[in-house]
Amino acid sequence: FRSEKSLHAIEQLSCWSLSEPALKRGVCLGEAMLLTRKLVNLPANYMYPEAFTQQAAEVSVASGLELEVWDELRLRRERCGALLAVSAGSARPPRLLVMRYAGTKKQAPIALVGKGVTFDSGGLSIKPSEGMLTMKCDMAGAATVLGTMQALAALQVASPVVAVVGLVENMISGSSYKLGDILTARSGKTIEIHNTDAEGRLVLADALNVALDERPSHIVDLATLTGACVVALGTDICGLMSNDTAWQSQLEAAAGRAGELLWPLPMHDHFAEQIQSKVADIKNVGEGRWGGAITAAKFLQEFVGTTPWAHLDIAGPAFYDSAKNFMDAGGTGVMVRTLVELVEGVK
């Protein structure tokens, strides 16, 4: 957005010892990552639920994807009470997108689900200014899913995939959801609100339930979900939590092939005790600070049933505050390559 540009595009790129298929694959993955990074980098006055929806429509037309857009009226008809509560304080209306890639195999799709909080003020549990400055990046999960869908279509991957993205702003007004509120998610489960800044899991709760309607064989969700995961793993490693060891192993193997870093965190049953509510089915945060990334994942697990599922907390590596020797500052496009490898590897 500078009047005088300090960064300039490469004028010519020459490649040696690369086959045409390898070069084409690199271009497809590179363009998908650049799409993801662009969406993450755009500020919230440029990138909000309706604007993301327009970007998704353009990608869908160009890539031959089927796109279904749920506006606020449809979300109310579908009883998406958790997602709608998060969006209630904003003048920007929410959206939920369902994107379908048919592939060539006649089998149940893999579901990719993304958190799309296009700006997160924290709501009534407001963030301090320094914690709010980069919250344009809180939709990185949604951007990663969109970039991955573009790459899968461009590479003509055989397996079918469905993507579900929940898009909201978490803002403050007289209509904001409040601490102590009881929400009813689309699944019918009731949620007591203890912190309005634990909003991404509420958006995902309804998005995951929508994904189940597609009868997927497996689910992966991606979200910049918790600061606790950054405390645990730093800014270069994604947290991985799952209800299925075989699916978790496939994701680890895909990340290894893609050269991306993730690390599994334990999902023992006792962590679920921390999200039990005295007045509702569950509450949206655990007890205190400890194990916050895991209790958030345990909350999400309540909405996936018995379907093999994995949660990727990308809060650390989705956005760099300063440049690395291999990546400029800002959005990174992390996990696009891993997800493509994962879908390609599914038999």
NUFI-570535 format. One record per atom (N, C-alpha, C): x, y, z. Coordinates in steps of 0.2 Angstrom, whole numbers, padded with zeros to 4 digits, always signed. Layout:
XYZ/...
This chain:
+0004-0006+0000/+0000+0000+0000/+0004+0006+0000/+0011+0006-0001/+0015+0012-0001/+0014+0015-0008/+0015+0022-0008/+0014+0026-0014/+0020+0024-0019/+0026+0024-0015/+0032+0022-0019/+0034+0015-0017/+0034+0010-0022/+0035+0003-0020/+0043+0002-0019/+0044-0002-0014/+0050-0004-0012/+0052-0011-0014/+0046-0015-0015/+0047-0022-0017/+0045-0023-0025/+0049-0026-0029/+0048-0027-0036/+0048-0034-0038/+0043-0036-0042/+0043-0043-0045/+0049-0045-0049/+0050-0051-0049/+0056-0054-0053/+0054-0053-0060/+0058-0051-0064/+0057-0050-0071/+0058-0056-0075/+0063-0060-0073/+0064-0067-0077/+0066-0072-0072/+0063-0078-0073/+0065-0084-0069/+0067-0089-0073/+0073-0092-0073/+0076-0097-0077/+0077-0104-0073/+0075-0109-0075/+0075-0116-0072/+0079-0121-0076/+0084-0124-0072/+0088-0130-0075/+0086-0136-0072/+0087-0142-0076/+0086-0149-0073/+0079-0150-0070/+0074-0147-0072/+0067-0148-0069/+0063-0151-0075/+0059-0156-0073/+0055-0159-0078/+0049-0154-0079/+0045-0155-0084/+0039-0151-0085/+0034-0152-0080/+0032-0158-0078/+0028-0160-0073/+0030-0157-0066/+0036-0157-0065/+0038-0154-0058/+0038-0147-0058/+0039-0144-0064/+0039-0136-0064/+0031-0134-0064/+0027-0138-0067/+0020-0136-0067/+0017-0137-0059/+0020-0142-0056/+0017-0143-0049/+0020-0138-0045/+0026-0136-0046/+0029-0130-0042/+0025-0124-0043/+0023-0122-0049/+0019-0116-0051/+0012-0117-0047/+0009-0122-0048/+0002-0123-0044/+0003-0122-0037/+0008-0125-0034/+0008-0124-0026/+0010-0117-0025/+0015-0114-0029/+0017-0107-0027/+0011-0102-0028/+0007-0103-0033/+0002-0099-0034/-0003-0100-0028/-0004-0106-0026/-0009-0107-0021/-0007-0104-0014/+0000-0104-0013/+0003-0101-0007/+0002-0094-0007/+0004-0091-0013/+0003-0084-0014/-0004-0081-0013/-0009-0085-0015/-0016-0083-0014/-0017-0083-0007/-0015-0088-0003/-0016-0088+0004/-0013-0083+0008/-0006-0081+0006/-0003-0076+0009/-0006-0069+0008/-0008-0068+0001/-0012-0062+0000/-0018-0060+0004/-0022-0066+0005/-0028-0065+0009/-0026-0063+0016/-0021-0067+0019/-0019-0066+0026/-0017-0059+0027/-0013-0056+0022/-0010-0050+0022/-0014-0044+0022/-0020-0045+0018/-0024-0039+0017/-0027-0037+0024/-0028-0030+0025/-0030-0028+0031/-0038-0029+0031/-0041-0028+0037/-0048-0030+0038/-0053-0026+0035/-0051-0019+0033/-0055-0015+0029/-0055-0017+0022/-0051-0022+0020/-0051-0024+0013/-0053-0032+0013/-0052-0035+0018/-0053-0042+0019/-0058-0044+0024/-0065-0044+0023/-0070-0046+0028/-0074-0051+0025/-0079-0054+0028/-0083-0060+0026/-0085-0059+0019/-0088-0054+0017/-0091-0053+0010/-0085-0053+0005/-0080-0049+0007/-0074-0049+0002/-0071-0056+0001/-0070-0059+0006/-0067-0066+0006/-0072-0070+0001/-0078-0070+0002/-0083-0073-0002/-0082-0072-0009/-0081-0065-0011/-0080-0064-0018/-0073-0067-0021/-0068-0067-0016/-0062-0070-0018/-0063-0078-0020/-0067-0081-0015/-0068-0088-0016/-0072-0089-0022/-0077-0085-0024/-0081-0085-0030/-0076-0085-0036/-0072-0080-0036/-0067-0080-0042/-0063-0086-0043/-0060-0089-0037/-0056-0095-0037/-0061-0101-0040/-0067-0101-0038/-0071-0106-0039/-0072-0106-0047/-0074-0101-0050/-0075-0100-0057/-0069-0102-0061/-0063-0099-0059/-0057-0101-0062/-0055-0108-0062/-0057-0111-0056/-0054-0118-0055/-0059-0124-0056/-0065-0122-0058/-0071-0127-0059/-0073-0130-0053/-0073-0126-0047/-0076-0128-0041/-0083-0127-0040/-0087-0131-0036/-0094-0129-0034/-0093-0125-0028/-0097-0119-0028/-0097-0115-0022/-0104-0114-0020/-0105-0115-0013/-0112-0113-0010/-0111-0108-0005/-0114-0103-0005/-0113-0097+0000/-0119-0097+0004/-0118-0097+0011/-0124-0096+0016/-0123-0089+0018/-0128-0085+0017/-0129-0079+0020/-0131-0079+0027/-0133-0073+0030/-0135-0073+0037/-0142-0076+0038/-0146-0075+0033/-0153-0078+0033/-0152-0086+0033/-0148-0088+0029/-0147-0096+0028/-0144-0098+0035/-0139-0095+0038/-0136-0097+0044/-0141-0097+0049/-0146-0092+0049/-0151-0092+0055/-0156-0098+0054/-0158-0100+0047/-0162-0105+0046/-0158-0112+0048/-0152-0112+0047/-0148-0118+0048/-0146-0119+0056/-0148-0114+0060/-0147-0114+0067/-0140-0114+0069/-0136-0110+0065/-0129-0109+0067/-0128-0104+0073/-0130-0106+0078/-0130-0101+0084/-0124-0099+0087/-0119-0104+0086/-0112-0102+0089/-0108-0097+0084/-0108-0098+0078/-0105-0094+0073/-0109-0087+0073/-0116-0087+0073/-0119-0081+0073/-0118-0076+0079/-0117-0080+0085/-0116-0076+0091/-0109-0072+0090/-0104-0075+0087/-0098-0072+0087/-0098-0066+0082/-0102-0066+0077/-0103-0061+0072/-0108-0055+0074/-0111-0056+0080/-0117-0052+0082/-0115-0045+0083/-0108-0044+0085/-0106-0037+0087/-0104-0033+0081/-0103-0036+0075/-0100-0033+0069/-0106-0030+0064/-0104-0025+0061/-0108-0022+0056/-0107-0026+0049/-0102-0030+0049/-0101-0034+0043/-0105-0041+0044/-0109-0043+0039/-0113-0049+0040/-0108-0055+0039/-0110-0061+0042/-0106-0067+0042/-0108-0071+0035/-0103-0075+0034/-0104-0080+0028/-0102-0087+0030/-0104-0092+0027/-0102-0099+0028/-0101-0101+0020/-0095-0104+0018/-0094-0106+0012/-0094-0114+0012/-0097-0117+0007/-0096-0124+0006/-0093-0125-0001/-0087-0127-0002/-0084-0128-0009/-0083-0135-0010/-0084-0137-0016/-0084-0145-0018/-0079-0146-0024/-0074-0150-0023/-0070-0152-0029/-0072-0160-0030/-0074-0161-0036/-0077-0168-0037/-0071-0173-0038/-0065-0172-0040/-0060-0177-0042/-0063-0182-0047/-0059-0187-0047/-0061-0193-0052/-0063-0199-0048/-0061-0200-0042/-0063-0206-0038/-0070-0205-0035/-0074-0211-0036/-0080-0211-0033/-0080-0214-0026/-0079-0209-0021/-0078-0211-0014/-0080-0205-0010/-0080-0206-0003/-0082-0201+0001/-0077-0195+0001/-0079-0189+0002/-0074-0184+0001/-0070-0183+0008/-0064-0180+0007/-0061-0177+0013/-0063-0170+0014/-0064-0168+0021/-0067-0162+0022/-0061-0158+0025/-0060-0152+0022/-0056-0147+0025/-0060-0141+0028/-0059-0139+0034/-0063-0134+0037/-0058-0129+0040/-0060-0122+0038/-0056-0117+0040/-0059-0111+0044/-0055-0109+0049/-0058-0103+0054/-0056-0097+0050/-0062-0093+0049/-0061-0087+0045/-0063-0081+0049/-0060-0079+0054/-0061-0073+0058/-0057-0068+0055/-0060-0063+0051/-0057-0059+0047/-0054-0053+0051/-0057-0052+0057/-0053-0047+0062/-0056-0050+0069/-0051-0050+0073/-0053-0052+0080/-0051-0047+0085/-0056-0043+0088/-0054-0038+0093/-0054-0041+0100/-0056-0048+0100/-0057-0051+0106/-0064-0050+0109/-0068-0046+0106/-0075-0045+0108/-0075-0042+0115/-0080-0043+0119/-0080-0040+0126/-0074-0042+0130/-0071-0047+0129/-0065-0049+0132/-0059-0046+0128/-0059-0040+0127/-0055-0036+0122/-0048-0037+0123/-0044-0038+0117/-0037-0039+0117/-0034-0032+0118/-0028-0032+0121/-0024-0026+0121/-0022-0024+0114/-0020-0018+0113/-0018-0015+0107/-0013-0019+0103/-0008-0021+0107/-0002-0024+0104/-0004-0031+0102/-0009-0034+0105/-0012-0041+0103/-0017-0041+0098/-0019-0035+0096/-0025-0034+0091/-0022-0032+0084/-0016-0029+0084/-0013-0026+0078/-0013-0031+0072/-0011-0037+0073/-0010-0042+0068/-0016-0047+0067/-0022-0045+0070/-0028-0049+0070/-0031-0049+0064/-0029-0046+0058/-0031-0047+0052/-0029-0054+0049/-0024-0057+0053/-0022-0064+0051/-0026-0070+0054/-0031-0068+0058/-0035-0073+0061/-0040-0077+0057/-0039-0076+0050/-0043-0080+0045/-0038-0084+0041/-0032-0085+0044/-0027-0089+0040/-0029-0096+0039/-0033-0099+0043/-0036-0106+0042/-0040-0106+0036/-0045-0101+0035/-0049-0101+0029/-0045-0099+0023/-0040-0095+0023/-0036-0094+0017/-0032-0100+0015/-0030-0104+0020/-0026-0110+0018/-0030-0115+0015/-0037-0115+0017/-0041-0120+0014/-0043-0118+0007/-0044-0111+0006/-0045-0109-0001/-0039-0110-0006/-0033-0108-0003/-0027-0109-0007/-0026-0117-0009/-0028-0121-0004/-0027-0128-0005/-0032-0131-0011/-0038-0128-0010/-0043-0130-0015/-0041-0128-0022/-0038-0122-0023/-0036-0120-0029/-0030-0125-0032/-0026-0127-0028/-0020-0131-0030/-0023-0138-0031/-0027-0141-0028/-0030-0147-0029/-0033-0147-0036/-0037-0142-0038/-0040-0142-0044/-0035-0141-0050/-0030-0137-0049/-0025-0136-0054/-0021-0142-0055/-0020-0146-0050/-0016-0152-0051/-0020-0158-0053/-0027-0157-0053/-0031-0162-0055/-0031-0169-0050/-0030-0167-0044/-0030-0173-0039/-0036-0177-0039/-0035-0184-0039/-0040-0189-0040/-0046-0188-0034/-0044-0188-0028/-0049-0188-0023/-0053-0182-0022/-0060-0183-0021/-0064-0178-0020/-0063-0175-0013/-0064-0168-0013/-0063-0164-0007/-0069-0159-0006/-0071-0158+0000/-0076-0153+0002/-0073-0148+0007/-0074-0142+0006/-0071-0137+0010/-0077-0133+0013/-0076-0132+0020/-0081-0128+0023/-0077-0122+0027/-0079-0116+0026/-0076-0110+0029/-0081-0106+0032/-0080-0104+0039/-0084-0100+0043/-0081-0093+0043/-0085-0088+0041/-0082-0081+0040/-0086-0076+0045/-0082-0073+0049/-0085-0068+0054/-0080-0062+0056/-0082-0057+0058/-0078-0052+0062/-0080-0053+0069/-0076-0053+0074/-0077-0053+0081/-0076-0046+0084/-0082-0042+0084/-0081-0035+0086/-0085-0033+0092/-0085-0027+0094/-0089-0025+0100/-0094-0020+0099/-0100-0021+0101/-0106-0016+0100/-0111-0018+0105/-0117-0015+0105/-0122-0017+0110/-0125-0023+0109/-0124-0026+0103/-0127-0033+0101/-0122-0038+0102/-0116-0037+0105/-0110-0042+0105/-0113-0048+0110/-0110-0053+0109/-0112-0059+0114/-0108-0058+0120/-0110-0060+0126/-0107-0058+0132/-0105-0065+0136/-0101-0063+0141/-0099-0068+0146/-0105-0071+0149/-0105-0077+0150/-0111-0080+0153/-0117-0082+0149/-0116-0080+0142/-0122-0082+0138/-0122-0089+0137/-0127-0092+0135/-0128-0099+0133/-0130-0099+0126/-0126-0102+0122/-0127-0103+0114/-0129-0110+0113/-0133-0111+0108/-0135-0117+0105/-0132-0118+0098/-0127-0122+0097/-0123-0124+0091/-0128-0127+0086/-0126-0128+0080/-0130-0131+0075/-0131-0138+0077/-0127-0141+0080/-0127-0148+0082/-0132-0149+0088/-0135-0144+0091/-0139-0144+0096/-0136-0144+0103/-0129-0145+0103/-0125-0144+0109/-0125-0137+0112/-0126-0136+0119/-0126-0130+0122/-0119-0128+0124/-0117-0121+0124/-0111-0119+0125/-0111-0113+0130/-0108-0113+0136/-0108-0107+0140/-0101-0103+0139/-0102-0097+0138/-0097-0092+0136/-0093-0090+0142/-0087-0091+0143/-0083-0089+0148/-0077-0084+0145/-0077-0083+0139/-0072-0079+0136/-0074-0077+0129/-0075-0071+0127/-0077-0070+0120/-0071-0070+0115/-0065-0070+0118/-0059-0070+0114/-0058-0078+0112/-0061-0082+0115/-0061-0089+0112/-0066-0091+0107/-0066-0087+0102/-0072-0087+0097/-0071-0091+0091/-0064-0093+0089/-0063-0097+0083/-0066-0104+0084/-0066-0106+0090/-0069-0113+0091/-0076-0113+0090/-0079-0107+0092/-0087-0107+0091/-0088-0107+0084/-0085-0103+0080/-0086-0103+0072/-0085-0110+0069/-0079-0113+0072/-0078-0120+0069/-0083-0125+0071/-0086-0124+0077/-0091-0129+0080/-0096-0130+0075/-0099-0124+0072/-0104-0125+0067/-0102-0127+0060/-0096-0125+0058/-0093-0127+0052/-0091-0134+0052/-0089-0137+0057/-0088-0144+0057/-0094-0148+0057/-0099-0145+0060/-0106-0149+0059/-0109-0149+0052/-0108-0143+0049/-0110-0143+0042/-0105-0148+0038/-0099-0148+0039/-0095-0153+0035/-0097-0160+0036/-0100-0162+0042/-0102-0169+0043/-0108-0170+0039/-0112-0165+0037/-0118-0166+0032/-0115-0169+0025/-0109-0168+0024/-0106-0170+0017/-0104-0177+0018/-0104-0181+0023/-0102-0187+0025/-0095-0189+0023/-0090-0185+0025/-0083-0186+0024/-0080-0192+0027/-0075-0194+0023/-0071-0200+0026/-0067-0198+0032/-0064-0192+0031/-0060-0189+0036/-0060-0181+0036/-0058-0178+0041/-0059-0171+0042/-0052-0168+0044/-0050-0162+0042/-0045-0158+0044/-0047-0151+0045/-0046-0148+0051/-0048-0141+0052/-0041-0138+0053/-0041-0131+0051/-0035-0127+0052/-0038-0120+0055/-0034-0118+0060/-0036-0112+0063/-0030-0109+0067/-0030-0102+0067/-0025-0099+0071/-0029-0098+0078/-0029-0104+0082/-0033-0105+0087/-0031-0102+0094/-0025-0104+0096/-0023-0102+0103/-0016-0099+0103/-0015-0094+0108/-0008-0092+0109/-0005-0098+0113/-0008-0102+0116/-0005-0107+0120/-0001-0112+0116/-0003-0113+0110/+0000-0117+0105/+0007-0114+0103/+0007-0107+0103/+0013-0104+0101/+0018-0104+0107/+0015-0104+0113/+0020-0104+0119/+0023-0111+0119/+0019-0116+0117/+0021-0123+0117/+0026-0125+0112/+0025-0123+0106/+0029-0125+0100/+0033-0119+0096/+0032-0113+0098/+0035-0108+0095/+0032-0105+0089/+0035-0102+0085/+0032-0098+0079/+0033-0102+0072/+0037-0108+0072/+0038-0112+0066/+0035-0118+0066/+0031-0121+0071/+0029-0127+0071/+0021-0127+0072/+0017-0131+0068/+0010-0131+0069/+0009-0137+0074/+0004-0136+0079/+0001-0141+0083/-0004-0145+0080/-0003-0152+0081/-0008-0157+0078/-0011-0161+0084/-0018-0161+0083/-0022-0165+0088/-0027-0169+0084/-0028-0175+0086/-0033-0179+0083/-0036-0184+0087/-0042-0187+0084/-0045-0192+0088/-0044-0199+0085/-0039-0199+0080/-0038-0205+0076/-0030-0206+0075/-0027-0211+0077/-0020-0211+0077/-0018-0213+0069/-0022-0216+0066/-0020-0218+0059/-0020-0211+0055/-0025-0207+0056/-0026-0201+0052/-0021-0196+0054/-0019-0196+0060/-0014-0192+0063/-0007-0194+0060/-0006-0200+0059/+0000-0202+0056/+0001-0201+0048/-0005-0201+0045/-0005-0199+0038/-0003-0191+0037/-0006-0187+0042/-0004-0180+0042/+0003-0179+0043/+0006-0182+0048/+0013-0182+0049/+0017-0184+0043/+0015-0189+0040/+0019-0191+0034/+0019-0186+0029/+0013-0183+0028/+0012-0178+0022/+0016-0172+0024/+0016-0170+0030/+0020-0164+0032/+0028-0166+0031/+0030-0172+0032/+0037-0174+0031/+0038-0173+0024/+0034-0176+0019/+0035-0175+0012/+0035-0168+0010/+0031-0164+0012/+0031-0157+0010/+0036-0152+0013/+0040-0155+0018/+0045-0151+0022/+0042-0146+0026/+0036-0147+0029/+0033-0142+0034/+0033-0146+0041/+0033-0141+0046/+0034-0144+0053/+0027-0144+0057/+0026-0150+0059/+0020-0150+0064/+0022-0155+0070/+0019-0154+0075/+0020-0159+0081/+0014-0161+0085/+0013-0167+0086/+0007-0169+0089/+0007-0168+0097/+0001-0166+0099/+0000-0165+0106/-0005-0170+0109/-0004-0172+0115/-0009-0177+0118/-0016-0175+0118/-0020-0180+0118/-0027-0179+0118/-0031-0183+0123/-0028-0184+0129/-0030-0189+0134/-0037-0186+0136/-0041-0191+0138/-0048-0190+0140/-0049-0185+0145/-0044-0185+0150/-0045-0180+0156/-0045-0173+0154/-0042-0171+0148/-0042-0164+0146/-0050-0162+0145/-0054-0166+0143/-0061-0164+0141/-0065-0162+0148/-0062-0165+0154/-0065-0163+0160/-0065-0155+0161/-0060-0152+0158/-0059-0145+0159/-0064-0140+0156/-0068-0143+0151/-0073-0139+0147/-0080-0141+0149/-0081-0145+0154/-0087-0146+0156/-0090-0140+0160/-0096-0138+0158/-0100-0133+0161/-0105-0135+0167/-0106-0130+0171/-0111-0132+0177/-0118-0130+0174/-0119-0126+0169/-0126-0124+0167/-0127-0126+0159/-0122-0128+0156/-0123-0130+0149/-0119-0137+0147/-0120-0139+0141/-0116-0145+0139/-0108-0144+0140/-0106-0139+0138/-0099-0137+0138/-0098-0130+0139/-0092-0128+0140/-0090-0121+0140/-0084-0120+0135/-0083-0114+0133/-0079-0112+0128/-0071-0111+0130/-0069-0112+0136/-0062-0112+0138/-0061-0117+0143/-0055-0119+0144/-0053-0124+0150/-0052-0120+0156/-0049-0124+0161/-0048-0121+0168/-0041-0118+0168/-0041-0111+0168/-0035-0108+0168/-0031-0108+0162/-0024-0107+0162/-0020-0106+0156/-0017-0113+0154/-0017-0118+0158/-0013-0124+0157/-0017-0128+0151/-0013-0131+0147/-0015-0135+0141/-0020-0132+0137/-0020-0125+0136/-0025-0122+0132/-0026-0124+0125/-0020-0126+0122/-0021-0128+0115/-0025-0135+0115/-0024-0139+0120/-0027-0146+0120/-0034-0145+0122/-0036-0141+0127/-0043-0140+0129/-0047-0137+0123/-0044-0133+0119/-0047-0130+0113/-0049-0135+0108/-0044-0140+0107/-0045-0146+0103/-0050-0150+0105/-0050-0151+0112/-0056-0155+0115/-0063-0152+0114/-0063-0146+0114/-0069-0143+0112/-0071-0144+0105/-0067-0144+0101/-0069-0145+0094/-0071-0153+0093/-0067-0157+0096/-0069-0164+0096/-0076-0166+0097/-0079-0161+0101/-0086-0162+0103/-0091-0162+0097/-0088-0159+0091/-0092-0158+0085/-0091-0162+0079/-0087-0167+0080/-0085-0171+0074/-0087-0178+0075/-0091-0180+0080/-0093-0187+0081/-0088-0192+0081/-0089-0197+0077/-0084-0203+0076/-0080-0202+0070/-0081-0197+0066/-0077-0196+0060/-0069-0195+0061/-0065-0199+0058/-0058-0197+0059/-0056-0190+0058/-0053-0186+0063/-0052-0179+0062/-0046-0177+0065/-0043-0172+0062/-0037-0169+0065/-0038-0161+0065/-0035-0158+0070/-0035-0151+0071/-0028-0149+0070/-0027-0144+0066/-0020-0140+0065/-0021-0133+0068/-0017-0132+0073/-0017-0125+0076/-0011-0122+0073/-0012-0117+0069/-0007-0114+0065/-0005-0107+0067/-0007-0106+0074/-0007-0099+0076/+0001-0096+0076/+0006-0101+0077/+0013-0098+0077/+0015-0097+0070/+0015-0102+0065/+0018-0101+0059/+0014-0098+0053/+0008-0096+0054/+0003-0093+0049/+0005-0086+0047/+0009-0083+0052/+0010-0076+0051/+0017-0074+0054/+0022-0071+0051/+0028-0069+0054/+0028-0062+0055/+0030-0060+0061/+0030-0053+0062/+0036-0049+0059/+0042-0053+0057/+0047-0051+0054/+0050-0056+0049/+0054-0054+0044/+0056-0059+0039/+0061-0064+0041/+0060-0070+0038/+0065-0075+0039/+0069-0075+0033/+0075-0080+0033/+0079-0080+0028/+0076-0083+0022/+0070-0087+0023/+0067-0090+0017/+0060-0087+0016/+0058-0082+0020/+0051-0080+0019/+0050-0073+0022/+0047-0069+0018/+0046-0062+0020/+0041-0062+0026/+0041-0056+0029/+0036-0055+0035/+0029-0056+0032/+0024-0057+0037/+0017-0057+0035/+0015-0065+0034/+0009-0066+0030/+0006-0072+0029/+0011-0077+0026/+0011-0083+0028/+0016-0088+0025/+0013-0093+0021/+0007-0095+0021/+0004-0100+0017/+0006-0107+0020/+0007-0107+0026/+0009-0114+0029/+0003-0119+0029/+0005-0125+0027/+0001-0131+0027/-0003-0132+0021/-0002-0127+0016/-0005-0128+0009/-0002-0134+0006/+0005-0135+0006/+0008-0140+0003/+0007-0147+0007/+0006-0147+0013/+0005-0153+0017/-0002-0155+0015/-0007-0151+0015/-0014-0153+0013/-0014-0156+0006/-0011-0153+0002/-0010-0156-0005/-0007-0163-0005/-0002-0164-0001/+0001-0170-0001/-0003-0175+0003/-0007-0173+0008/-0011-0177+0011/-0017-0180+0007/-0020-0176+0003/-0026-0178-0001/-0023-0182-0007/-0017-0181-0009/-0014-0185-0015/-0013-0192-0012/-0011-0192-0006/-0009-0199-0003/-0014-0203-0001/-0021-0201+0000/-0026-0205+0002/-0028-0210-0003/-0029-0216-0001/-0030-0221-0006/-0038-0222-0007/
